[in-house]
Amino acid sequence: MARLVGVDVGGTKVAAAPLEDGRLGEATVRPTETSSPEALVDQLADAISEQLPAEAVGIGIPSVVDFVQGMARSSVNIPLQDVALRQILRERLGIPVYVDNDATVAAVAEAHGPDAQVDVRHLVMLTVGTGVGGGIVIDGRVYRGATGAAAELGHIVIGAELQDGAPEAESYPQPGSLERLAAGRALDLLAADRGLTDGPGAVAAAQRGDEAGLECLRILGERLGIGIANVINTFDPDVVVVGGGAGSAAGELLLEPARRTAAQYVLTGVGTATEIRGARYGPEAGVLGAALMAGQELRAEHDAPTLDQPQGGLTP
C-alpha cells in the first residue's frame, strides 16, 4: 500500500496521521485555526508537511463539498467556503490532494478498514454529533451524487407537518429534519426539559440507570430510527453505521431504540440483511477514512483511460 496522509478537520481540532502498510500512525492534533482562511490553510499545510513523504493526501472537512473542485460550497464551523483547498495545497506540497466531507470519509473507514480491502460493499453512515452527517458507500466506492455534494443525510425530513401543504422553509437545519430532531443539540434540549444538565449529562444519567436519562436517549433513538428506516428503504445497505461524538458515547442506549423503531418503519422485504451497528473506529475514523479515500482516488486516476480524463478531482 502507498504511504498516504489523512487529515481530519473539525471545528475545534485538526488531526493528521500517516497510513502505510495497513497501519495508521500516531496522529498529531492541534486546535483548529479559525481566525481566517489563510491561517487555516497554512495550518493544514504545516500539519501535512510533518507527515511527508507521501503519495497523496486526503482531507475530511465538515462542509458541503464540491469534490471535483476540492473546495467547500458551504461551511459553517471552519473558514473554508469557496477556498480552492485542493489546488492550493497541491501546488504548495507538490503531491495529489483530495478533499471530501468528513462523514463521507468516516464511511470509507467503516467500509474498508486500515488494509483498504472492502469489508462492506454497501454501507451508509450517520454521524450524530453537534449535527447529523452522512456518508454512502456503494459497491465499495463513495457515492457523491451529480455534483459531489452527497450525502447530507442529516437534512432528510422525518417530521414535517404537511396537512395544509409544505410549511414555510426556515434556516437550516429545517424543522422536522433529522439534524434538528436527533443531533446532539436535540439531546441537549431533551435533557434540559427533564432537569439534566445537557446531552452528555443525559448519557451519563442513562448509564447510571436514571429514568430521565433513559427517556432522553429513547426519544432521540426513536427519532434516529425513523431516519435509519428511510435510509434502509432507499438503499437496502449491508450496514448502517451510527457514529459521531454523541452516537458513540450513547452506544446501545441509543442504538436499541433506533433499531426497534427502524424495524417498524422499514417496508416488509427490504433491509432483511441490513445490520445497524455502532462505529468501529471512533476518533480515528476521520484521519483513517481521509487517507483511504486519497488512496482510492489516486488509484482511480492511475486507472483512467487517458491522461485527458483524470478522476478524483485533480483538474487544476
TIVEXLO-372426 format. One record per residue (C-alpha): residue in one letter; x, y, z negated. Coordinates in steps of 0.05 Angstrom, whole numbers, padded with zeros to 5 digits, always signed. Example, Ala and Ser with C-alpha at 12.3 -4.5 7.8 and 13.67 -1.06 7.14 Angstrom:
# TIVEXLO-372426
A+00246-00090-00156;S+00273-00021-00143;
//
This chain:
# TIVEXLO-372426
M+00000+00000+00000;A+00024+00071+00016;R+00042+00117-00042;L-00017+00164-00049;V-00034+00221-00096;G-00104+00231-00126;V-00127+00297-00155;D-00190+00306-00196;V-00211+00379-00202;G-00261+00396-00256;G-00289+00459-00286;T-00244+00451-00347;K-00184+00409-00325;V-00143+00386-00265;A-00113+00316-00265;A-00064+00288-00215;A-00034+00218-00210;P+00002+00173-00160;L-00026+00107-00135;E+00024+00056-00109;D+00022-00019-00101;G-00046-00023-00134;R-00023+00013-00196;L-00047+00082-00218;G+00009+00122-00250;E+00002+00166-00311;A-00038+00229-00296;T-00014+00299-00310;V-00071+00341-00338;R-00076+00416-00347;P-00132+00467-00357;T-00164+00489-00293;E-00141+00557-00268;T-00206+00593-00253;S-00183+00666-00251;S-00180+00667-00174;P-00180+00621-00113;E-00106+00637-00102;A-00088+00618-00173;L-00125+00552-00168;V-00095+00534-00101;D-00025+00549-00129;Q-00041+00504-00189;L-00063+00447-00143;A-00001+00454-00100;D+00043+00451-00162;A+00006+00391-00191;I+00012+00353-00126;S+00085+00371-00116;E+00102+00339-00183;Q+00076+00273-00156;L+00111+00273-00089;P+00136+00239-00046;A+00071+00210-00020;E+00040+00194+00047;A-00026+00230+00034;V-00064+00267-00019;G-00138+00262-00037;I-00174+00315-00077;G-00242+00309-00110;I-00278+00374-00127;P-00346+00388-00160;S-00375+00422-00099;V-00416+00413-00036;V-00360+00395+00013;D-00352+00403+00088;F-00308+00342+00095;V-00283+00356+00166;Q-00261+00426+00148;G-00237+00404+00079;M-00270+00461+00042;A-00327+00474-00006;R-00391+00501+00024;S-00416+00519-00045;S-00380+00515-00112;V-00405+00537-00179;N-00354+00517-00231;I-00289+00529-00193;P-00270+00587-00146;L-00261+00547-00082;Q-00322+00565-00040;D-00302+00576+00033;V-00229+00566+00017;A-00194+00525+00071;L-00164+00479+00019;R-00144+00421+00063;Q-00110+00466+00114;I-00074+00509+00063;L-00047+00451+00023;R-00029+00411+00085;E+00013+00469+00111;R+00044+00482+00043;L+00060+00409+00027;G+00073+00381+00096;I+00030+00318+00086;P-00042+00298+00102;V-00093+00325+00052;Y-00166+00304+00046;V-00219+00339+00004;D-00284+00308-00018;N-00338+00313-00071;D-00318+00288-00140;A-00376+00239-00147;T-00362+00212-00078;V-00290+00195-00095;A-00313+00164-00160;A-00359+00119-00119;V-00298+00098-00077;A-00262+00077-00141;E-00321+00036-00164;A-00328+00002-00097;H-00255-00015-00086;G-00212-00014-00149;P-00138+00003-00150;D-00118-00051-00100;A-00161-00017-00046;Q-00197-00083-00030;V-00272-00079-00021;D-00303-00104-00086;V-00374-00079-00070;R-00398-00068+00002;H-00458-00025-00012;L-00455+00020-00074;V-00490+00082-00099;M-00461+00122-00157;L-00496+00171-00202;T-00452+00214-00247;V-00491+00241-00307;G-00454+00298-00339;T-00470+00373-00342;G-00505+00360-00277;V-00520+00297-00237;G-00475+00280-00178;G-00479+00224-00127;G-00436+00183-00081;I-00454+00130-00029;V-00411+00074-00001;I-00439+00033+00057;D-00400-00026+00085;G-00341-00005+00043;R-00338+00065+00073;V-00361+00131+00046;Y-00426+00157+00073;R-00422+00232+00083;G-00482+00247+00129;A-00484+00291+00191;T-00445+00350+00161;G-00402+00315+00109;A-00442+00342+00050;A-00478+00278+00028;A-00497+00255-00023;E-00526+00306-00071;L-00570+00255-00107;G-00579+00299-00167;H-00625+00342-00125;I-00675+00289-00106;V-00742+00309-00135;I-00772+00259-00183;G-00825+00300-00220;A-00856+00356-00178;E-00929+00376-00187;L-00958+00371-00117;Q-01033+00372-00128;D-01040+00440-00095;G-00983+00432-00046;A-00910+00447-00056;P-00894+00492-00116;E-00853+00555-00105;A-00779+00537-00100;E-00735+00564-00155;S-00660+00567-00164;Y-00621+00501-00166;P-00628+00453-00198;Q-00701+00455-00178;P-00756+00438-00229;G-00772+00365-00224;S-00703+00347-00196;L-00662+00291-00225;E-00609+00341-00246;R-00660+00385-00282;L-00692+00326-00318;A-00635+00276-00330;A-00569+00313-00336;G-00531+00328-00400;R-00566+00395-00405;A-00633+00360-00406;L-00607+00316-00462;D-00587+00379-00500;L-00659+00404-00495;L-00688+00338-00517;A-00641+00337-00576;A-00657+00408-00597;D-00732+00394-00595;R-00720+00337-00645;G-00676+00375-00693;L-00610+00347-00668;T-00550+00390-00651;D-00541+00374-00577;G-00534+00317-00527;P-00471+00287-00558;G-00506+00293-00625;A-00565+00255-00598;V-00519+00200-00572;A-00484+00195-00639;A-00551+00192-00675;A-00576+00138-00628;Q-00513+00097-00640;R-00529+00100-00714;G-00599+00075-00700;D-00632+00143-00714;E-00702+00144-00686;A-00698+00215-00658;G-00633+00200-00622;L-00661+00136-00593;E-00722+00172-00568;C-00679+00224-00533;L-00640+00171-00495;R-00703+00131-00480;I-00734+00192-00446;L-00671+00210-00409;G-00661+00138-00388;E-00732+00131-00362;R-00724+00195-00321;L-00658+00169-00294;G-00693+00103-00278;I-00742+00139-00232;G-00683+00167-00194;I-00650+00099-00191;A-00714+00068-00164;N-00714+00120-00107;V-00641+00103-00092;I-00656+00028-00091;N-00718+00036-00048;T-00676+00077+00001;F-00610+00039+00004;D-00622-00030-00026;P-00549-00029-00051;D-00509-00084-00083;V-00494-00040-00143;V-00519+00025-00173;V-00466+00054-00219;V-00480+00104-00274;G-00420+00144-00296;G-00402+00214-00317;G-00389+00241-00387;A-00460+00234-00413;G-00474+00169-00376;S-00411+00135-00401;A-00419+00160-00473;A-00490+00134-00479;G-00476+00067-00446;E-00530+00014-00455;L-00573+00062-00496;L-00584+00099-00431;L-00579+00041-00382;E-00630-00004-00415;P-00689+00044-00407;A-00663+00063-00338;R-00662-00009-00315;R-00730-00023-00344;T-00762+00037-00311;A-00727+00026-00244;A-00754-00045-00242;Q-00825-00019-00249;Y-00818+00031-00192;V-00777-00010-00141;L-00820-00039-00085;T-00830-00114-00091;G-00778-00149-00048;V-00729-00091-00049;G-00667-00089-00093;T-00671-00162-00111;A-00595-00166-00110;T-00581-00097-00140;E-00541-00092-00204;I-00548-00029-00246;R-00485-00020-00288;G-00441+00030-00322;A-00378+00057-00290;R-00314+00015-00297;Y-00261+00068-00293;G-00284+00125-00337;P-00238+00186-00336;E-00192+00152-00286;A-00246+00147-00232;G-00234+00216-00204;V-00159+00210-00191;L-00163+00137-00171;G-00221+00149-00123;A-00188+00210-00092;A-00124+00171-00078;L-00163+00112-00049;M-00204+00160-00006;A-00139+00190+00021;G-00114+00121+00039;Q-00178+00104+00075;E-00177+00167+00116;L-00103+00160+00132;R-00115+00090+00159;A-00175+00115+00198;E-00133+00169+00230;H-00079+00119+00249;D-00132+00072+00278;A-00164+00126+00320;P-00164+00111+00395;T-00123+00173+00414;L-00088+00230+00380;D-00140+00276+00411;Q-00194+00244+00367;P-00167+00247+00296;Q-00211+00222+00239;G-00214+00244+00168;G-00216+00320+00179;L-00143+00334+00199;T-00161+00382+00256;P-00129+00449+00239;
//
